Amino acid sequence: MSKSNFTRRGVLKTGAVAGAGLALPTIFTAQSGHAFTNDPTGGSVTLGFNVPQTGPYADEGADELRAYQLAVEHLNGEGDSGMLNTFTSKELQGNGILGKKVEYVTGDTQTKSDAARASAKSMIEKDGAIMITGGSSSGVAIAVQGLCQEAGVIFMAGLTHSNDTTGKDRKANGFRHFFNGYMSGAALAPVLKNIYGDDRKAYHLTADYTWGWTQQESIAAATEALGWETVNNVLTPLASTDFSSYIAPVLNSGADVLVLNHYGGNMVNSLTNAVQFGLREKVVNGKDFEIVVPLYSRLMAKGAGANVKGIHGSTNWHWSLQDEGSKAFVKSFGTKYGFPPSQAAHTCYVQTLLYADAVTRAGSFAPCAVAEALEGFEFDGLGNGKTLYRAEDHQCFKDVLVVRGKENPTSEFDLLEVVEVTPAAQVTYAPDHAMFGGADASLGECNNGA
Amino acid sequence: MDGLILQILNGLDKGSAYALIALGLTLIFGTLGVVNFAHGALFMIGAFCAVTISKILNISYEVVDPNQTDFLGNPLKVKTPYVESWFGPEMGTSIIDWSVPLAILLTIPVMMLIGLIMERGLIKHFYSREHADQILVTFGLAIVLQEIIKYYFGANPIQTPPPEALQGVANVGAAFGMDLPYPIWRIVYFCFSLGIIGAVFAFLQFTTFGMVVRAGMADRETVGLLGINIDRRFTIMFAIAAAVAGLAGVMYAPINPPNYHMGMDFLVLSFVVVVVGGMGSLPGAVLAGFMLGILESFASTTWATTTLPGINQIIIYLVAIIVLLTRPRGLMGRKGVMEE
């Protein structure tokens, strides 16, 4: 008969030590505890830049890509480091992200939702992209954001201005630095009231898709709150090229302001047509007729040429800003490419830095850890003053620029002048605001993916 | 009432572009039997002839102005066009100002040359092929042409204003005591289109060359048996059709800033115009162009879009369906064309 050396106390002690030993990696490293999509295991990490390389916004997409390439250079310690020097967070050291060299792949959104989703999917599944960013359309942004949520990667939106992106269609894995339609209205309306008075009748022409609808709703609400009347809102098909038949009824509508809720080629053509029809020379209700373009872009202003002179709008950022962050970015971009960056380039560059910084602060590429690091993050030095990435809807809150088409431009880039820098507080709204999905809007659960 | 007349004017204006493109399409189809899906691209290239002339006239030399700075804070390089330097500031500015009308002089030979190259180099090899093959090859060609334009000029629209003297509005209702402000350049465009349409019809009607072409359109074989080289004449007609599309484009440039995609925007509508007008019928193409332009214009009015939401997007196709159901050969189609 043999005698066993096992005792109850000994088994418990051994079990506790073995258990602690097994648990050790997961206690100190979150990554190995929870697998996530495209966990970068080698010496590099791949980012996916999904921009319009063909189609009507190809020029804007090309500018976004330039900004991304510049951001990658700076993250990898090349070039003059740009905004890394002015960013208030000092986590990024120019040695990649968490010591891994930053590499990138690109996709072509074609400014079509299905094509954008397909290219994002390909970058995630075939190229191992850990984060997707870019785009020049709200329809595309919302579609790709949904895909990234399902795939379990972070989506850092590019140029998207619809309230819905961080409103009713907000997602836990999606983040937007760019401003939105509500903010344009909140910034623009007081300036318009000061310049044109509070007794105005506005006629809206609105692009018939998510961005146009939410911008029109925002601008109408903001101007009506200050005394303006909205006499009509006409939805125009996105494919419209000639707006003469939409402009002609404005002449006899009794309106004394035309608001063009158009972007890109639509904006260039509708503004050109409105000027052709002599609206700017008209006097209605005893007042000079005015045109407003709520969302301006320098690239679009270039397309509209002299027609933009004196016309007000809003923008997320402009290269003429004189804060240290903006100057550093303009210098880096301008030296490399020979012309100043667009607002699309700026927001894309900033989003890349913000992602890299969040990963570094989180100490992990896991999407949920990154999201947690971005939520409620306050920063400065990236060109828009003090900025908050709000936790409730993943929308950045920062100053908004009201701009006007310059009367006497000194160069082909010098098309807009900043009229007012509207403080962030004036454009801030409640996360459950009715224009943003109300109380029903929710980020949902963060998804780490596989 | 004023609004009604303005919409008719808008319709005539849009119809002018449709009619000119459809006229060229019909000429090519009627003579060569080819369904040319690259015709919209020819319209677009015409518009870019205006852009090119404007860019050439604006080629500048740079002088550093130490008193101004560029966006990087360096001394600003002020650009002065050579034409202003050669002809004096006033004359030089005037030449640049009239770049669009001047571009017409370039457009006619350039478009005829492009037309000849297209026809001799590519399309002639598809005469005996199925219409589907012709459509595929010409559509592919259209994509190639627009990508070439995008490569050199970018994707953004390029503002190409009319001469200053032709900017602004004219009161077209003044004679009737009405206030009908309408853009001067759009009136110019309409008149120009009527002139081109009239010239093409006159050419076909009153010249020996035109008479042979019309005979060839009616019975190619018989004309050939008479010892007339009808192929050469049809090739020239292709070049003329290309020039008509180009002229429509160059004059359209100030109406809406040209972009590489503008040809495609017009192409589908122009084909509908051709079908509604009647395949092979030149007067039908012109009539349908103006008719559909006016209908499209009315369908975009607030009253129409409020009463029937979305009508502005489908009106042309709706009319096409009705016309084809009631008159299968189109408004002025001839028996035997596109029929077995």
Interface residues (C-beta under 8 A of the other chain):
Chain A: T54 G55 P56 Y57 A58 D59 N232 V234 L235 P237 A239 T241 D242 S244 S245 Y246 A248 P249 L251 N252 G265 V268 N269 T272 N273 Q276 F277 G278 E281 L299 M300 K302 G303 A304 G305 A306 N307 W319 S320 V330 K331 G334 T335 F339 P340 T410 S411 F413 D414
Chain B: D2 G3 L6 Q7 N10 G11 D13 K14 Q68 D70 F71 L72 L76 K150 G154 A155 N156 P157 I158 Q159 P161 Q167 G168 V169 P181 Y182 P183 W185 R186 I255 N256 P257 N259 H261 M262 D265 E296 S297 F298 S300 T301 T302 T305 N312 Q313
